[in-house]
């Protein structure tokens, strides 16, 4: 029988268990957004209709798409990408929050997370132009137009388009959508909830019976011998980068798909935006550098490594998997 590993927050919020014994039913909602599924489980306060809670969630997702989608030509992000060289672009507060945070993580990670790789992602066939737009020979030229250091902001919340800079916030915007939905629910008086978009989650409070919102981490196929990891998601968010997205994750150092022995990296953080961004940065960094970054940032992170014949990480069948975790993650183990 596979063993189970339990992870709990070291510092529970003061109101974490205030919802215990409330007698409220758990309201379950679900749908589709951003090319994936979403779900929410919450203690619905008396007097608040289910429809209001669902509207708060779906409107949050729609706002992020309207502002930050690189698939929607009418989005603010796409308008910025089409901007003339030397032009300033007013962007909405939410867009500014995400873009400026992406730059913060880019700076802190030495550019391992780079929100300006939109053209390179597209040339690899993973962007809005589709798989038919696969032109690796044009990547070196596009590489010269990318670079987070070229981004500039002004105190009025505007972003500078130096020319040819194409944003792609896929590695942070989904996490922010979870955060924004959580803020919208809180504004309606919902204190106890679990929100998920495509495997990225944020939890607050508890269930009516006092149990936390338990989340079981998915494991790479073939790694079933590893312990099951179950996390009490209370005042925390979680995001994972891994094999399912490997070809879509571009290493800014090579302008090619991320490669290496890592099968997955899971990060815990107060905000899902940060968990999303750092999971990407750690995965691109690789096992050793990623762990050093996790230790420096004091973030709980679980690294799943694949060991194949020749250690080339190429195969999937017959692989052996091991795990490593950061000191902050180890401190949360029960």
C-alpha positions in Angstrom: 0.0 0.0 0.0 1.3 3.4 -1.0 2.1 5.6 2.0 0.6 9.0 2.6 2.4 12.3 3.4 0.4 15.0 5.1 1.3 18.7 4.7 -0.3 21.3 7.0 0.3 25.1 7.2 2.6 26.2 10.0 0.6 29.4 10.7 -3.1 28.9 10.4 -5.2 32.1 9.9 -7.0 33.3 13.0 -10.4 32.6 11.5 -9.5 29.2 10.0 -12.0 27.2 12.0 -14.7 29.8 12.4 -16.8 27.9 9.9 -16.8 24.7 11.9 -20.2 23.6 13.0 -21.9 26.3 10.9 -24.5 23.9 9.7 -24.2 25.3 6.2 -24.2 23.0 3.2 -21.2 22.9 0.9 -22.1 24.5 -2.4 -20.3 23.0 -5.5 -19.9 25.0 -8.7 -18.0 24.1 -11.9 -17.5 25.2 -15.5 -14.9 25.9 -18.2 -12.6 28.8 -18.7 -9.2 29.6 -20.2 -9.2 26.3 -22.1 -9.6 24.2 -19.0 -12.1 23.4 -16.2 -12.7 25.3 -13.0 -14.5 24.3 -9.8 -15.3 25.8 -6.5 -16.6 24.4 -3.2 -17.7 26.8 -0.5 -19.8 27.4 2.5 -22.6 29.6 1.1 -23.6 32.2 3.7 -27.3 32.5 4.5 -28.9 35.1 2.3 -26.4 34.7 -0.5 -27.8 33.1 -3.6 -25.8 30.4 -5.4 -26.1 32.4 -8.6 -24.4 35.4 -7.0 -21.4 33.3 -6.0 -21.2 31.8 -9.4 -21.4 35.2 -11.1 -18.5 36.5 -8.9 -16.4 33.6 -10.0 -17.2 33.7 -13.8 -16.9 37.5 -14.0 -13.4 37.2 -12.4 -12.3 34.7 -15.1 -13.8 36.8 -17.8 -12.0 39.9 -16.7 -8.6 38.2 -16.8 -9.3 36.9 -20.3 -10.5 40.3 -21.4 -7.3 41.9 -20.2 -4.5 39.3 -20.4 -5.4 36.6 -22.9 -2.9 36.2 -25.7 -5.5 34.2 -27.6 -8.1 37.0 -27.8 -7.0 39.6 -30.4 -9.2 42.2 -28.6 -7.6 41.8 -25.2 -5.5 44.5 -23.7 -2.4 42.3 -23.9 -2.8 41.7 -27.6 -3.3 45.4 -28.2 -0.1 46.1 -26.4 1.6 43.4 -28.5 0.5 45.1 -31.7 1.6 48.5 -30.4 3.9 50.8 -32.4 7.5 51.1 -31.3 8.0 53.8 -28.7 4.3 53.9 -27.6 2.8 54.0 -24.1 -0.2 51.9 -23.3 -2.6 52.4 -20.5 -3.4 49.1 -18.9 -6.0 48.1 -16.3 -5.1 47.8 -12.6 -5.4 44.0 -12.7 -3.2 43.7 -15.8 -0.7 46.0 -14.2 -0.6 43.9 -11.0 0.1 40.7 -12.9 2.7 42.2 -15.3 4.6 44.0 -12.6 4.6 40.9 -10.5 5.9 38.8 -13.4 8.8 41.3 -13.8 9.5 41.0 -10.0 9.8 37.2 -10.3 11.8 37.6 -13.5 14.3 39.8 -11.7 14.4 37.5 -8.7 14.9 34.4 -10.7 17.5 35.8 -13.1 15.0 35.8 -16.0 13.9 32.2 -15.7 10.3 33.4 -15.8 10.1 35.8 -18.7 6.7 37.3 -19.6 8.0 38.6 -23.0 8.4 35.3 -24.8 5.1 35.5 -26.7 6.6 35.5 -30.2 9.0 32.7 -29.4 6.2 30.5 -28.0 4.2 31.2 -31.1 7.1 30.3 -33.4 7.4 26.9 -31.6 3.8 26.3 -32.5 2.3 26.7 -29.0 0.8 30.2 -29.3 -2.4 31.7 -30.8 -1.2 31.1 -34.3 -1.5 27.4 -33.7 0.8 24.3 -34.4 0.9 25.2 -38.1 2.9 28.3 -37.2 6.1 26.3 -36.4 9.1 28.2 -37.5 12.1 27.4 -35.3 14.5 28.9 -37.8 13.1 32.4 -36.9 13.5 32.0 -33.2 17.0 33.5 -33.0 15.7 36.7 -34.6 12.7 36.8 -32.3 15.0 36.2 -29.3 16.6 39.6 -30.0 13.2 41.3 -29.6 12.3 39.6 -26.3 13.6 40.2 -22.8 11.8 41.3 -19.6 14.5 44.0 -19.1 12.9 45.9 -22.1 9.6 46.4 -20.1 9.1 49.8 -18.6 6.3 51.3 -16.5 5.4 54.8 -15.4 3.6 56.0 -12.3 0.4 56.4 -14.2 0.2 52.6 -14.7 1.2 52.6 -18.3 3.5 50.1 -20.1 6.1 51.1 -22.7 6.2 49.2 -26.0 9.8 49.5 -27.2 8.9 47.7 -30.5 8.3 44.0 -31.2 7.8 43.0 -27.6 5.1 40.3 -27.3 3.8 39.4 -23.9 2.6 36.0 -22.8 1.3 35.7 -19.2 0.3 32.1 -19.4 2.6 31.2 -16.5 1.0 33.6 -14.0 -2.4 34.9 -15.2 -4.3 31.7 -14.4 -3.0 31.8 -10.8 -4.1 35.4 -10.6 -7.6 34.5 -11.9 -7.8 32.2 -8.9 -6.7 35.0 -6.6 -9.2 37.5 -8.1 -12.0 35.0 -7.7 -11.1 34.5 -4.1 -11.2 38.2 -3.5 -14.6 38.5 -5.2 -16.0 35.7 -3.0 -14.6 37.3 0.1 -16.3 40.6 -0.8 -19.6 38.7 -0.8 -18.9 37.4 2.7 -17.8 34.0 1.7 -15.0 33.0 4.1 -14.6 29.3 3.6 -13.9 28.0 0.1 -11.7 26.1 -2.3 -11.2 27.4 -5.8 -9.5 25.5 -8.6 -8.6 26.3 -12.3 -6.8 23.6 -14.2 -5.1 22.2 -11.1 -4.2 25.5 -9.5 -6.0 26.0 -6.2 -6.5 28.4 -3.4 -8.2 27.5 -0.1 -9.5 29.5 2.9 -11.2 28.4 6.1 -12.6 25.0 6.5 -15.5 22.7 5.7 -18.7 22.8 7.9 -17.4 19.8 9.9 -14.2 21.6 10.8 -12.1 19.5 8.3 -9.7 21.5 6.1 -10.0 21.6 2.3 -7.8 18.5 1.6 -6.0 18.5 -1.7 -4.2 15.4 -3.1 -1.4 16.1 -5.4 -1.5 14.3 -8.8 1.6 12.2 -9.6 3.3 11.6 -12.9 2.2 8.4 -14.7 4.5 5.6 -13.5 5.3 7.2 -10.2 2.6 5.4 -8.2 5.2 4.0 -5.8 5.8 7.5 -4.4 3.9 8.5 -1.3 0.6 10.3 -1.8 0.9 13.9 -0.8 -2.2 15.4 0.8 -2.2 19.1 1.7 -4.5 21.0 4.1 -5.1 24.1 1.9 -6.0 26.7 4.4 -4.8 30.2 3.7 -2.6 28.8 1.0 -2.5 28.4 -2.8 -0.8 25.6 -4.8 0.4 25.4 -8.4 2.3 22.7 -10.4 4.4 22.8 -13.5 5.3 19.5 -15.1 5.5 17.2 -18.1 2.0 18.0 -19.3 3.2 21.6 -20.1 6.9 20.9 -20.9 6.8 21.7 -24.6 4.9 24.9 -23.8 7.4 26.1 -21.2 10.2 28.0 -23.0 13.6 28.3 -21.3 14.7 31.9 -21.8 18.3 30.7 -21.7 17.9 28.6 -24.8 14.7 29.9 -26.4 13.7 26.2 -26.6 11.4 24.0 -24.6 12.4 23.3 -21.0 14.3 20.1 -20.7 15.9 18.0 -17.9 15.1 15.4 -15.3 12.3 17.2 -13.6 8.9 15.6 -14.0 7.0 18.2 -11.9 7.4 21.0 -9.4 4.7 21.9 -7.0 4.8 25.2 -5.1 2.8 26.5 -2.1 2.4 30.2 -1.5 -0.2 32.6 0.0 -1.2 33.8 -3.5 -1.9 31.5 -6.4 -0.2 34.1 -8.7 3.1 33.6 -6.9 2.7 29.8 -6.7 2.0 29.7 -10.4 5.0 32.0 -11.4 7.5 30.3 -9.1 6.5 26.8 -10.1 7.3 27.7 -13.7 10.6 29.4 -12.7 11.7 26.4 -10.6 10.8 23.9 -13.4 12.7 25.8 -16.0 15.7 26.2 -13.6 16.0 22.4 -13.1 16.4 20.3 -10.0 19.5 21.8 -8.6 19.1 25.5 -9.4 15.4 25.3 -8.8 16.0 24.0 -5.3 18.5 26.7 -4.5 15.9 29.3 -5.6 13.2 27.7 -3.5 15.5 27.8 -0.5 16.5 31.4 -1.1 12.8 32.4 -1.5 11.8 30.3 1.5 9.0 28.7 -0.5 7.6 25.3 0.2 8.3 23.3 -3.0 8.1 19.6 -3.9 10.4 18.5 -6.8 9.6 15.2 -8.6 12.6 13.8 -10.6 12.6 11.3 -13.3 15.5 8.8 -13.7 15.7 7.1 -17.1 18.3 4.9 -18.7 21.3 7.2 -19.4 19.7 9.9 -17.3 18.6 11.7 -20.5 15.0 12.1 -19.2 13.7 11.1 -22.6 11.7 8.0 -21.9 8.6 7.5 -19.8 8.3 3.7 -19.6 10.6 2.0 -17.1 11.5 5.3 -15.4 12.2 5.6 -11.7 11.0 8.6 -9.8 12.3 10.3 -6.7 11.3 13.4 -4.7 13.1 16.2 -3.1 11.6 19.0 -1.1 12.7 22.5 0.1 13.2 23.2 3.8 10.0 25.2 3.9 8.1 22.2 2.5 9.8 19.9 5.0 8.7 22.2 7.9 5.1 21.6 6.9 5.2 17.8 6.9 3.1 16.4 9.7 
